Amino acid sequence: MQDFLVTTSRGLDELLLSELRDLCPSVSFRSKPGQVLFSGELEDAYRICLWSRLANRVLLQLAEGEIANGDALYELAATINWTSHFTVEQDFSVDFVGTNKEINNSQFGALRIKDAIVDQFVDLFDKRPSVNKAAPQLKFQGRLWRNRVGIYLDLSGQSLHQRHYRQQTGSAPLKEHVACAMLMRSGWTGDQSKTLFDPMCGSGTILVEAALIAMNRAPGKLRAQWGFDHWSQHNQSNWDALKDEASSLERSPECQFIANDIDKRVLNFAKQNADKAGVFEFITFMNSDATKVHLGNDILPGYLVSNPPYGERLSELTQLLPLFKSWGVTLKQHYKDWKVSLLTANRDILRQLKLVAKKEYKLMNGKLECQLVNYLLDEKNTELKPEQGGDGDFANRLGKNIKRINKWLKTQNTNCYRIYDADLPEFNVAVDRYEDWIVVQEYAAPKDVPEQKAKKRLHDVLVTLPQVTGVESEKIVLKTRSQQKGAAQYQKMAEKHQTIQVFENGATFLVNLHDYLDTGLFLDHRNTRQIIRGMSKDRDILNLFAYTGSVSVQAALGGARSITTVDMSKTYIDWAKENFQINGLTGAYEFIQDDCLIWLKNHQKQYDLIFIDPPSFSNSKRMESTWDVQRDHVKLLADAKKCLAPGGKIVFSNNLRQFKLDAEALQKLGFTAENISAKTLTEDFKRNPKIHQCWILSVE
């Protein structure tokens, strides 16, 4: 009798325990999170390697004991007779799992075991075996729990979930042993006469594994190499007998397998994988939209088991939420009495199906924490309730806002504006329209609102927007807004490089709705830009912290004599140049990439009008020191005054809600300040008067 450890993904240990008891009924097993332990014969371990559909690795224990430090680990490893397991001519590798206070690095733990192995061979033969991390002939593993360590031989070699039929996969592959767990939890493995349908099959893993189960084909049959192949104690005759027995137990499936995917390329992967696994002939492949496909009345109710997209990235939610809502209607209409099992890493997205779950299981797919949710599409679960049509507090408020804004728009000359700005505290988002696109900015929920409730409200927003606005879900962009500091202000959120042109009061601007937190145009400064335009004719203009140069463009259209545009970001300076180009503007226009604070301090030229709209705070590495608009605005305006021509004016703005202009200090500098904040707020931003503050500063 020897001691063994069988590992699996967390959440599957109870299933694995049940499977191993069926495979080896005379053996006593016990489970821990993610693993099952047993004492048995080598043949039992071979059987598990060949037949387990849920295990990752089968490990033979070579030593176990308490260790206090790295030296104790070395001493324990040195007690093992390594020469009884392999020869000096063979190569090996050592993995190590777990850390503690003394062994706080897994590489260190692996190194101490490796040293003990090598030293033993050197002492005996004056020669050492080679370490091969890429493709070793034997793999050993140390596993540490607190101060207790086990040292094992990995009999499986590669993880057992790798069945060696998958040639290619889609973007989010489902591990084979997790697919088997889904099939077991769904109930299908106990009812294999029923049809099995995967409407979003991807590379086909669920259907291939199901077909292998129905054929009673050992999942390890396709594997060419094992961890025990080069092991000195390997019993080849026992192994061959088990393989022969497995071949004799195979049978033809009795049920129908149907695989569907909307992506032809990925569906081809599924066909290739099924062919490699030897189950292609048993699976019917379809290329349809899963949210619309139904199998017809000639297919009796069976099991629908699938791993649909999760929406791991925020941007995906805008498309997936309406998709799942539509799919829910299809399931209710065409899959009555079916049993449905869906794996997801985003439980909330499944709520759009409007189905009541029967059972839920937590499990891991790789490093992703998932839930398998089972539904029974009985009479109650297939009841189609009347479409709400966007009813609800958010929909009602959004509809009223749009009606009001549409009246206002008739007097405006723009196609980009705000239609909702956290009007209802429970729906804490801002919604902006850019031509036929919508950008949703999610603000952090108040601390007293549970995260689950905040997610549900956001999902309600994303589902409601297409219904109320008529904008397709594919043209709704979601962003999460939090305080941005330093370099984070310039970091990209995506790499789509997709821009559209919008217009505003005779100007055209490029906006990028995906790649950055901000789009390239601050909509709340629409009136400010018009004020600058009206003050610009025959004037020399300086635009500091210019962003994408929208103020500079309006100043140029207003007839400015010269314009100097300064920003620290090369990206935004290049963007400003593009904005000038698409407006056909040529002339005395200068674009400077520099730290505005340093540049202004050392600058000598004078201007008739200076526009300054700095960030509230910055600790960018590209700046010499931190910037705080409340602390530093007087010094900034003092430097700007040196560059102000006689009779010139400064338009100073910022968006710090608690900002207080130091009127006394500015008066000492000779400034007179006129607060024009109310004049700069347009109809679509009047609900939030503190979105920015703005003054015109003149020198007495």
VMD Tcl script that draws the C-alpha trace (Angstrom):
set ca {
  {0.00 0.00 0.00}
  {1.18 3.47 -0.88}
  {-0.17 6.97 -0.23}
  {-1.49 9.07 -3.09}
  {-2.87 12.56 -3.60}
  {-5.25 13.45 -6.44}
  {-5.75 17.14 -7.20}
  {-8.57 18.99 -8.96}
  {-10.00 22.50 -9.21}
  {-11.58 23.96 -6.10}
  {-15.29 23.26 -6.05}
  {-14.89 19.86 -7.73}
  {-13.46 17.88 -4.82}
  {-16.79 16.31 -3.77}
  {-17.51 15.29 -7.36}
  {-13.99 13.89 -7.67}
  {-14.45 11.95 -4.42}
  {-17.62 10.35 -5.78}
  {-15.95 9.55 -9.11}
  {-12.94 7.90 -7.47}
  {-15.15 5.77 -5.24}
  {-16.87 4.46 -8.37}
  {-13.53 3.80 -10.08}
  {-11.92 2.07 -7.07}
  {-14.74 0.80 -4.81}
  {-12.42 -1.12 -2.49}
  {-10.29 1.93 -1.66}
  {-10.99 4.37 1.17}
  {-10.84 8.01 0.07}
  {-11.02 11.30 1.95}
  {-11.32 14.78 0.49}
  {-9.90 18.20 1.21}
  {-10.54 21.42 -0.75}
  {-9.26 20.78 -4.25}
  {-7.86 17.30 -3.53}
  {-8.62 13.70 -2.58}
  {-6.22 11.47 -0.60}
  {-6.08 7.67 -0.42}
  {-3.89 4.71 0.39}
  {-3.90 2.01 -2.27}
  {-2.05 0.04 -4.86}
  {-0.20 1.39 -7.87}
  {-2.89 -0.12 -10.09}
  {-5.47 2.13 -8.41}
  {-3.40 5.19 -9.31}
  {-3.03 3.93 -12.90}
  {-6.80 3.46 -13.14}
  {-7.41 7.01 -11.93}
  {-4.88 8.40 -14.42}
  {-6.63 6.61 -17.26}
  {-10.26 7.09 -16.24}
  {-10.71 10.21 -14.10}
  {-12.56 12.98 -15.91}
  {-12.22 15.42 -13.01}
  {-8.66 15.04 -11.71}
  {-5.73 17.29 -12.57}
  {-2.84 15.28 -11.18}
  {-2.19 11.94 -9.49}
  {0.75 12.19 -7.09}
  {2.60 9.35 -5.36}
  {3.84 10.37 -1.91}
  {7.57 9.75 -1.41}
  {7.98 11.46 1.97}
  {6.07 13.60 4.43}
  {7.02 15.42 7.60}
  {7.21 18.53 9.72}
  {9.84 21.06 8.66}
  {11.03 24.20 10.42}
  {13.05 25.75 7.60}
  {14.76 25.19 4.26}
  {17.46 23.00 5.79}
  {14.81 20.72 7.28}
  {13.16 20.49 3.86}
  {16.50 19.44 2.39}
  {16.98 16.79 5.09}
  {13.50 15.35 4.48}
  {14.12 15.17 0.72}
  {17.49 13.50 1.39}
  {15.75 10.59 3.16}
  {14.18 9.50 -0.13}
  {16.04 6.86 -2.14}
  {16.02 8.82 -5.40}
  {18.03 6.20 -7.25}
  {15.11 3.79 -6.88}
  {12.96 6.16 -8.94}
  {15.27 7.20 -11.79}
  {18.83 7.03 -13.05}
  {21.56 9.62 -13.27}
  {21.21 9.66 -17.07}
  {17.59 10.84 -16.85}
  {16.44 14.44 -16.38}
  {13.84 15.79 -13.98}
  {12.13 18.91 -12.63}
  {10.78 19.96 -9.23}
  {7.67 22.08 -8.62}
  {6.71 23.48 -5.25}
  {3.28 24.53 -4.01}
  {2.72 26.62 -0.89}
  {4.72 28.94 1.35}
  {5.09 29.72 5.02}
  {7.10 32.13 7.17}
  {10.39 30.29 6.69}
  {9.89 29.06 3.12}
  {8.30 32.19 1.69}
  {9.19 31.54 -1.92}
  {8.06 28.49 -3.92}
  {11.22 28.63 -6.05}
  {13.31 28.35 -2.90}
  {11.33 25.29 -1.81}
  {11.83 23.63 -5.21}
  {15.54 24.48 -5.09}
  {16.09 22.78 -1.72}
  {14.45 19.56 -2.94}
  {16.43 19.71 -6.18}
  {19.67 20.17 -4.21}
  {18.91 17.09 -2.10}
  {18.26 15.01 -5.23}
  {21.41 16.13 -7.03}
  {23.63 15.79 -3.97}
  {22.51 12.20 -3.44}
  {23.45 11.23 -6.99}
  {26.78 13.07 -6.78}
  {27.64 11.30 -3.52}
  {26.86 7.89 -5.01}
  {28.06 8.24 -8.60}
  {30.11 11.43 -8.68}
  {27.70 12.49 -11.38}
  {24.50 14.51 -11.37}
  {21.22 14.15 -13.33}
  {20.13 17.14 -15.42}
  {17.29 19.48 -14.60}
  {14.87 19.97 -17.50}
  {12.09 22.47 -16.85}
  {10.60 22.31 -20.35}
  {10.01 18.58 -20.91}
  {11.44 16.51 -18.03}
  {11.30 12.73 -18.01}
  {10.21 12.79 -14.38}
  {8.43 15.50 -12.40}
  {8.53 15.79 -8.63}
  {6.49 18.13 -6.49}
  {6.68 19.53 -2.98}
  {3.42 20.60 -1.32}
  {3.55 22.66 1.86}
  {0.74 23.14 4.38}
  {1.86 25.36 7.25}
  {4.90 23.47 8.60}
  {4.06 20.10 7.06}
  {5.38 19.19 3.64}
  {4.79 16.27 1.30}
  {7.17 15.31 -1.51}
  {5.60 13.51 -4.47}
  {6.24 11.90 -7.83}
  {3.81 13.23 -10.44}
  {2.45 10.11 -12.14}
  {0.28 12.11 -14.54}
  {3.02 14.31 -16.02}
  {0.94 17.00 -17.66}
  {-2.37 17.92 -16.04}
  {-5.00 15.26 -16.70}
  {-7.47 17.84 -17.97}
  {-5.36 17.99 -21.13}
  {-6.95 15.22 -23.19}
  {-4.84 16.01 -26.29}
  {-7.71 16.38 -28.72}
  {-7.96 20.18 -28.62}
  {-6.04 21.54 -31.57}
  {-7.37 25.09 -31.29}
  {-9.69 26.98 -28.96}
  {-11.65 30.20 -28.82}
  {-10.75 33.23 -26.72}
  {-11.99 31.85 -23.37}
  {-11.43 28.07 -23.39}
  {-13.26 25.87 -20.93}
  {-11.05 23.29 -19.23}
  {-12.03 19.73 -20.05}
  {-12.46 18.56 -16.46}
  {-14.67 21.56 -15.71}
  {-16.82 20.66 -18.72}
  {-17.23 17.18 -17.24}
  {-18.19 18.66 -13.89}
  {-20.84 20.77 -15.64}
  {-22.27 17.67 -17.31}
  {-22.38 15.83 -13.98}
  {-23.95 18.72 -12.09}
  {-26.51 19.26 -14.85}
  {-27.87 15.74 -14.34}
  {-27.21 14.65 -17.92}
  {-24.62 11.99 -16.98}
  {-27.38 10.15 -15.13}
  {-29.87 10.58 -17.98}
  {-27.81 10.02 -21.11}
  {-30.70 9.03 -23.34}
  {-31.74 12.70 -23.57}
  {-30.55 15.20 -26.19}
  {-27.61 17.38 -25.18}
  {-27.41 20.83 -26.76}
  {-24.71 23.50 -26.41}
  {-25.92 26.67 -28.20}
  {-22.64 28.55 -27.61}
  {-20.26 25.66 -28.03}
  {-17.03 27.56 -28.80}
  {-14.32 24.98 -29.45}
  {-16.74 22.18 -28.54}
  {-15.31 21.01 -25.23}
  {-18.65 20.27 -23.53}
  {-20.01 18.20 -26.42}
  {-16.73 16.34 -27.00}
  {-16.48 15.42 -23.32}
  {-20.13 14.37 -23.30}
  {-19.62 12.13 -26.32}
  {-16.58 10.54 -24.66}
  {-18.69 9.88 -21.55}
  {-21.52 8.40 -23.63}
  {-19.00 6.14 -25.45}
  {-17.48 5.13 -22.10}
  {-14.12 6.01 -23.62}
  {-11.34 6.56 -21.09}
  {-10.35 10.26 -21.16}
  {-6.66 9.34 -20.91}
  {-6.75 7.15 -24.01}
  {-5.39 9.81 -26.40}
  {-2.47 10.73 -24.16}
  {0.88 9.58 -25.56}
  {3.10 10.46 -22.60}
  {2.72 9.97 -18.88}
  {4.69 11.01 -15.84}
  {5.43 7.37 -15.03}
  {6.79 6.40 -18.48}
  {10.43 6.83 -17.38}
  {9.87 5.91 -13.73}
  {11.98 2.95 -12.60}
  {9.08 1.34 -10.70}
  {6.55 1.65 -13.51}
  {4.60 -1.59 -14.11}
  {4.04 -1.65 -17.86}
  {2.09 -4.92 -17.90}
  {-0.45 -3.58 -15.40}
  {-0.80 -0.40 -17.41}
  {-1.26 -2.26 -20.70}
  {-3.91 -4.49 -19.12}
  {-5.87 -1.45 -17.93}
  {-5.75 0.10 -21.41}
  {-6.94 -3.13 -23.02}
  {-9.77 -3.36 -20.53}
  {-10.75 0.26 -21.27}
  {-10.91 -0.42 -25.01}
  {-13.19 -3.41 -24.45}
  {-15.67 -1.31 -22.47}
  {-16.36 1.26 -25.19}
  {-19.84 1.51 -26.70}
  {-21.82 3.62 -29.15}
  {-23.68 6.64 -27.76}
  {-27.46 6.44 -27.62}
  {-28.27 10.14 -27.39}
  {-28.16 13.09 -29.77}
  {-25.48 15.79 -29.46}
  {-26.03 19.21 -31.02}
  {-23.34 21.93 -31.11}
  {-24.04 25.47 -32.22}
  {-21.99 28.65 -32.46}
  {-22.46 31.95 -34.29}
  {-18.74 32.16 -35.13}
  {-17.87 29.95 -38.12}
  {-14.16 30.10 -37.36}
  {-14.62 28.85 -33.79}
  {-17.15 26.26 -34.95}
  {-14.49 24.87 -37.26}
  {-12.22 24.51 -34.22}
  {-14.98 22.47 -32.56}
  {-15.25 20.20 -35.60}
  {-11.49 19.65 -35.71}
  {-11.39 18.87 -31.98}
  {-14.31 16.45 -32.27}
  {-12.59 14.71 -35.15}
  {-9.33 14.41 -33.22}
  {-11.25 12.96 -30.24}
  {-12.98 10.43 -32.51}
  {-16.51 11.70 -31.81}
  {-17.21 13.87 -34.87}
  {-19.77 11.44 -36.30}
  {-21.92 11.67 -33.18}
  {-22.29 15.48 -33.09}
  {-24.54 17.67 -35.25}
  {-22.96 21.10 -35.84}
  {-25.00 24.27 -36.45}
  {-23.98 27.84 -37.26}
  {-26.67 30.13 -35.83}
  {-27.36 32.91 -33.36}
  {-27.85 31.16 -30.01}
  {-30.33 33.80 -28.87}
  {-32.66 32.98 -31.77}
  {-32.10 29.33 -32.62}
  {-34.62 26.66 -31.68}
  {-34.40 22.98 -32.52}
  {-37.94 22.26 -33.64}
  {-40.72 20.12 -32.20}
  {-39.18 16.85 -33.39}
  {-36.40 17.22 -30.79}
  {-37.72 16.11 -27.40}
  {-36.76 18.16 -24.31}
  {-33.29 17.38 -23.05}
  {-30.33 19.18 -21.52}
  {-28.92 22.54 -22.57}
  {-25.43 22.89 -21.09}
  {-23.24 25.83 -22.07}
  {-20.44 28.21 -21.14}
  {-21.75 31.54 -22.50}
  {-19.67 34.75 -22.56}
  {-19.24 36.34 -19.12}
  {-18.64 39.99 -19.93}
  {-15.35 40.11 -18.02}
  {-14.62 43.59 -19.42}
  {-17.01 46.46 -18.76}
  {-17.21 47.29 -22.45}
  {-18.66 43.83 -23.18}
  {-21.63 44.31 -20.84}
  {-23.33 46.83 -23.11}
  {-23.75 44.14 -25.76}
  {-24.15 41.08 -23.57}
  {-26.96 42.33 -21.33}
  {-29.48 42.83 -24.17}
  {-28.25 39.58 -25.74}
  {-29.02 37.61 -22.59}
  {-32.39 39.31 -22.28}
  {-33.26 38.25 -25.81}
  {-31.95 34.74 -25.16}
  {-34.18 34.46 -22.11}
  {-37.25 35.08 -24.27}
  {-36.11 32.41 -26.77}
  {-35.58 29.87 -23.98}
  {-39.05 30.51 -22.59}
  {-40.68 30.26 -26.02}
  {-38.91 27.21 -27.47}
  {-37.32 25.15 -24.70}
  {-40.15 24.28 -22.36}
  {-39.34 21.28 -20.11}
  {-35.62 21.48 -20.95}
  {-33.03 21.45 -18.20}
  {-30.51 24.27 -18.55}
  {-27.05 24.51 -16.96}
  {-24.96 27.62 -17.55}
  {-21.45 28.44 -16.33}
  {-20.67 32.07 -15.61}
  {-18.14 34.28 -13.86}
  {-20.76 37.03 -13.76}
  {-23.86 35.77 -11.98}
  {-25.66 39.06 -12.52}
  {-25.59 38.73 -16.29}
  {-27.69 35.56 -16.07}
  {-30.41 37.49 -14.25}
  {-31.30 39.04 -17.60}
  {-32.71 35.66 -18.61}
  {-35.54 36.23 -16.11}
  {-35.37 32.60 -14.99}
  {-35.57 31.21 -11.47}
  {-32.55 29.05 -10.68}
  {-33.05 25.57 -9.25}
  {-29.49 24.99 -8.01}
  {-26.13 26.80 -8.03}
  {-22.59 25.49 -7.63}
  {-19.32 27.36 -7.13}
  {-16.25 26.14 -8.99}
  {-13.02 27.35 -10.55}
  {-12.29 27.40 -14.30}
  {-8.54 27.97 -14.20}
  {-8.07 31.06 -12.04}
  {-11.58 32.31 -12.72}
  {-14.15 31.92 -9.96}
  {-17.37 30.74 -11.59}
  {-20.88 29.57 -10.78}
  {-22.78 26.80 -12.50}
  {-26.46 27.68 -12.44}
  {-29.15 25.07 -13.14}
  {-32.65 25.92 -14.34}
  {-35.72 23.82 -15.02}
  {-37.84 25.36 -17.77}
  {-41.14 24.25 -16.32}
  {-44.52 25.94 -16.69}
  {-43.70 28.72 -14.25}
  {-40.21 29.39 -15.63}
  {-41.43 29.67 -19.22}
  {-44.19 32.16 -18.49}
  {-43.69 35.18 -20.75}
  {-44.59 38.32 -18.87}
  {-45.56 41.45 -20.82}
  {-42.52 43.48 -21.99}
  {-41.98 46.37 -19.64}
  {-40.79 48.59 -22.51}
  {-38.30 50.46 -20.38}
  {-40.64 51.10 -17.46}
  {-39.05 51.99 -14.18}
  {-37.63 55.03 -12.42}
  {-34.52 55.31 -14.57}
  {-36.41 54.85 -17.84}
  {-39.03 57.41 -16.84}
  {-36.45 60.00 -15.84}
  {-34.35 59.38 -18.95}
  {-37.42 59.73 -21.17}
  {-38.36 63.05 -19.54}
  {-34.79 64.32 -19.90}
  {-34.67 63.45 -23.58}
  {-38.00 65.17 -24.22}
  {-36.77 68.33 -22.49}
  {-33.36 68.29 -24.15}
  {-34.83 67.69 -27.61}
  {-36.73 70.98 -27.31}
  {-33.53 72.75 -26.26}
  {-31.53 71.13 -29.07}
  {-33.71 72.86 -31.65}
  {-32.02 76.10 -30.60}
  {-28.53 74.60 -30.55}
  {-25.95 73.58 -33.12}
  {-24.45 70.38 -31.72}
  {-24.85 66.61 -31.83}
  {-23.04 65.83 -28.56}
  {-24.70 66.50 -25.21}
  {-25.59 65.00 -21.83}
  {-28.96 63.30 -21.39}
  {-28.66 62.05 -17.81}
  {-26.39 63.02 -14.91}
  {-27.02 60.91 -11.79}
  {-30.48 62.49 -11.55}
  {-31.58 59.59 -9.35}
  {-29.10 58.72 -6.57}
  {-29.72 55.01 -6.99}
  {-28.72 55.19 -10.68}
  {-25.35 56.84 -10.25}
  {-24.24 57.26 -13.88}
  {-23.75 60.01 -16.43}
  {-25.04 59.42 -19.96}
  {-23.69 61.42 -22.90}
  {-24.72 61.23 -26.53}
  {-22.19 61.68 -29.33}
  {-23.96 61.60 -32.69}
  {-25.46 58.07 -32.77}
  {-23.28 56.75 -29.92}
  {-23.83 56.79 -26.15}
  {-21.15 56.89 -23.46}
  {-22.13 55.75 -19.96}
  {-19.87 56.78 -17.10}
  {-20.44 54.79 -13.94}
  {-19.60 56.67 -10.75}
  {-18.52 54.81 -7.62}
  {-21.59 53.77 -5.63}
  {-22.08 55.25 -2.15}
  {-20.61 53.08 0.62}
  {-24.06 52.27 1.98}
  {-25.15 50.68 -1.32}
  {-24.16 46.97 -1.52}
  {-22.00 46.07 -4.50}
  {-24.58 43.55 -5.75}
  {-27.31 46.17 -5.79}
  {-25.07 48.69 -7.58}
  {-24.29 46.08 -10.27}
  {-27.97 45.32 -10.77}
  {-28.78 49.01 -11.20}
  {-25.98 49.41 -13.73}
  {-27.31 46.44 -15.67}
  {-30.79 48.00 -15.59}
  {-29.29 51.16 -17.09}
  {-27.54 49.30 -19.89}
  {-30.66 47.31 -20.78}
  {-32.92 50.37 -20.65}
  {-30.78 52.71 -22.76}
  {-31.36 51.01 -26.16}
  {-35.10 50.83 -25.47}
  {-35.49 54.50 -24.56}
  {-32.91 56.13 -26.85}
  {-33.12 53.86 -29.87}
  {-29.32 53.55 -29.91}
  {-28.11 50.01 -30.66}
  {-26.37 48.25 -27.79}
  {-23.25 47.90 -29.97}
  {-22.94 51.68 -29.90}
  {-23.13 52.04 -26.13}
  {-19.76 52.46 -24.40}
  {-19.39 51.88 -20.66}
  {-16.67 53.43 -18.49}
  {-16.08 53.45 -14.74}
  {-15.13 56.83 -13.41}
  {-12.89 57.28 -10.38}
  {-10.41 59.92 -9.32}
  {-7.54 59.99 -11.82}
  {-4.12 61.19 -10.76}
  {-0.81 61.73 -12.50}
  {-0.05 59.39 -15.38}
  {-3.42 57.69 -14.91}
  {-5.02 60.73 -16.55}
  {-3.30 59.75 -19.78}
  {-3.50 55.97 -19.59}
  {-5.40 54.15 -22.28}
  {-8.41 52.02 -21.41}
  {-8.48 50.26 -24.79}
  {-6.62 50.14 -28.09}
  {-9.40 50.53 -30.65}
  {-8.06 53.73 -32.22}
  {-11.61 54.44 -33.37}
  {-12.61 58.09 -33.68}
  {-15.78 59.78 -34.89}
  {-16.43 63.39 -35.83}
  {-18.97 65.47 -33.94}
  {-19.96 69.08 -34.41}
  {-20.55 72.00 -32.08}
  {-21.37 75.59 -32.99}
  {-19.66 75.58 -36.36}
  {-16.67 73.48 -35.27}
  {-15.90 69.82 -35.92}
  {-14.11 67.73 -33.29}
  {-12.61 64.26 -33.22}
  {-13.69 62.17 -30.24}
  {-12.49 58.73 -29.17}
  {-15.21 57.03 -27.17}
  {-13.31 53.86 -26.25}
  {-9.62 54.32 -25.58}
  {-9.53 56.91 -22.79}
  {-11.60 57.77 -19.75}
  {-12.45 61.12 -21.34}
  {-13.51 61.32 -24.95}
  {-11.49 64.32 -26.15}
  {-14.26 66.90 -25.67}
  {-15.49 68.24 -22.33}
  {-19.19 68.76 -23.05}
  {-19.74 70.92 -19.96}
  {-17.48 73.62 -21.47}
  {-19.59 74.14 -24.58}
  {-20.61 77.67 -23.50}
  {-17.09 78.42 -22.26}
  {-15.74 77.69 -25.73}
  {-18.31 80.06 -27.20}
  {-17.34 82.78 -24.73}
  {-13.68 82.38 -25.72}
  {-14.64 82.46 -29.39}
  {-16.51 85.73 -28.88}
  {-13.46 87.29 -27.17}
  {-10.85 86.11 -29.69}
  {-11.12 88.31 -32.79}
  {-7.74 89.86 -33.65}
  {-6.33 88.70 -30.31}
  {-3.24 86.66 -29.39}
  {-4.51 83.60 -27.50}
  {-2.78 81.23 -25.08}
  {-4.52 77.95 -24.20}
  {-2.86 76.21 -21.24}
  {-3.63 72.62 -20.18}
  {-5.21 72.56 -23.62}
  {-6.18 68.85 -23.76}
  {-7.27 68.23 -27.39}
  {-7.39 71.92 -28.30}
  {-11.16 72.41 -28.57}
  {-10.93 75.91 -27.05}
  {-8.12 76.74 -29.48}
  {-10.28 75.63 -32.42}
  {-13.15 77.89 -31.38}
  {-10.72 80.77 -30.84}
  {-9.37 80.25 -34.36}
  {-12.90 80.21 -35.78}
  {-13.51 83.41 -33.83}
  {-10.76 85.17 -35.77}
  {-7.81 85.03 -33.34}
  {-4.62 86.63 -34.65}
  {-2.42 83.88 -33.15}
  {-2.97 80.86 -30.90}
  {-0.48 79.00 -28.72}
  {-1.72 75.59 -27.51}
  {0.21 73.93 -24.66}
  {-0.25 70.53 -23.04}
  {2.06 68.00 -21.38}
  {0.73 65.06 -23.43}
  {2.06 64.42 -26.93}
  {-1.08 62.38 -27.64}
  {-3.33 65.34 -26.91}
  {-1.15 67.86 -28.75}
  {-1.27 65.63 -31.85}
  {-5.02 65.33 -31.36}
  {-5.31 69.13 -31.20}
  {-3.43 69.41 -34.48}
  {-5.90 66.97 -36.07}
  {-8.81 69.04 -34.79}
  {-7.32 72.09 -36.53}
  {-6.81 70.11 -39.74}
  {-10.38 68.80 -39.99}
  {-11.64 72.37 -39.52}
  {-9.38 73.59 -42.34}
  {-7.57 75.99 -40.01}
  {-4.15 77.29 -41.04}
  {-2.31 80.32 -39.74}
  {-0.22 81.49 -36.80}
  {-0.99 78.46 -34.70}
  {1.68 77.01 -32.41}
  {1.44 73.65 -30.61}
  {3.76 72.96 -27.67}
  {4.20 69.76 -25.69}
  {5.53 70.73 -22.26}
  {4.80 70.90 -18.56}
  {2.49 73.92 -18.53}
  {3.66 75.10 -15.11}
  {7.36 75.14 -16.01}
  {6.73 76.46 -19.50}
  {4.61 79.36 -18.22}
  {7.08 80.25 -15.48}
  {9.88 80.70 -18.01}
  {7.80 82.16 -20.85}
  {8.17 85.81 -21.90}
  {5.66 86.40 -24.72}
  {2.46 88.31 -23.91}
  {-1.11 87.46 -24.88}
  {-4.43 89.30 -25.01}
  {-6.43 86.31 -23.77}
  {-5.26 83.33 -21.73}
  {-7.48 80.31 -21.07}
  {-6.45 78.15 -18.12}
  {-8.34 74.97 -17.18}
  {-5.92 72.90 -15.04}
  {-6.57 69.49 -13.44}
  {-7.66 69.46 -9.81}
  {-4.66 67.42 -8.79}
  {-1.67 65.79 -10.48}
  {1.34 63.82 -9.34}
  {2.51 62.87 -12.81}
  {6.13 61.77 -13.08}
  {6.41 64.19 -15.98}
  {5.92 67.11 -13.58}
  {8.61 68.43 -11.24}
  {6.28 68.35 -8.24}
  {2.69 67.64 -7.35}
  {-0.05 70.05 -8.42}
  {-3.09 70.98 -6.34}
  {-5.41 73.58 -7.84}
  {-6.62 74.88 -4.49}
  {-3.13 75.19 -3.08}
  {-1.34 76.39 -6.20}
  {-3.82 78.45 -8.25}
  {-2.59 81.86 -7.00}
  {1.00 81.09 -8.00}
  {-0.19 79.84 -11.40}
  {-2.22 82.99 -12.03}
  {0.70 85.15 -10.89}
  {2.90 83.50 -13.52}
  {0.14 83.93 -16.11}
  {-0.14 87.64 -15.28}
  {3.46 88.14 -16.45}
  {2.36 86.90 -19.89}
  {-0.74 89.10 -20.04}
  {-0.71 92.03 -22.47}
  {-2.08 95.41 -21.29}
  {-5.87 95.22 -21.21}
  {-5.73 91.41 -21.52}
  {-7.90 88.90 -19.68}
  {-7.56 85.46 -18.19}
  {-10.41 82.96 -18.30}
  {-9.72 80.59 -15.40}
  {-11.73 77.41 -14.84}
  {-11.46 74.17 -12.87}
  {-13.71 71.29 -11.84}
  {-12.84 70.92 -8.15}
  {-16.25 71.00 -6.48}
  {-15.00 72.45 -3.19}
  {-12.73 75.01 -4.88}
  {-12.62 78.51 -3.40}
  {-10.96 81.29 -5.35}
  {-8.49 83.19 -3.18}
  {-9.98 86.58 -4.05}
  {-7.90 88.45 -1.48}
  {-4.59 87.12 -2.81}
  {-5.64 87.81 -6.40}
  {-6.68 91.34 -5.49}
  {-3.19 91.92 -4.12}
  {-1.86 90.79 -7.49}
  {-4.04 93.44 -9.13}
  {-6.75 91.12 -10.46}
  {-10.47 91.79 -10.60}
  {-12.46 88.55 -10.75}
  {-15.86 88.10 -12.39}
  {-17.55 84.78 -11.69}
  {-19.13 83.62 -14.95}
  {-19.83 80.02 -13.85}
  {-23.59 80.36 -14.34}
  {-23.09 81.69 -17.88}
  {-20.94 78.69 -18.80}
  {-23.53 76.09 -17.82}
  {-25.77 74.85 -20.62}
  {-29.20 73.27 -20.33}
  {-27.86 69.71 -20.27}
  {-25.56 70.48 -17.31}
  {-27.72 72.76 -15.18}
  {-28.67 69.92 -12.83}
  {-25.09 69.87 -11.60}
  {-23.96 73.51 -11.23}
  {-20.71 72.50 -9.50}
  {-19.39 70.50 -12.45}
  {-16.96 73.37 -13.00}
  {-16.35 76.98 -11.89}
  {-15.17 79.76 -14.16}
  {-13.95 83.34 -13.79}
  {-12.77 86.16 -16.04}
  {-9.77 87.85 -14.46}
  {-8.81 91.37 -15.47}
  {-5.90 93.52 -14.31}
  {-6.87 96.82 -12.73}
}
mol new
graphics top color blue
foreach p $ca { graphics top sphere $p radius 0.5 }
foreach p [lrange $ca 0 end-1] q [lrange $ca 1 end] { graphics top cylinder $p $q radius 0.2 }
display resetview
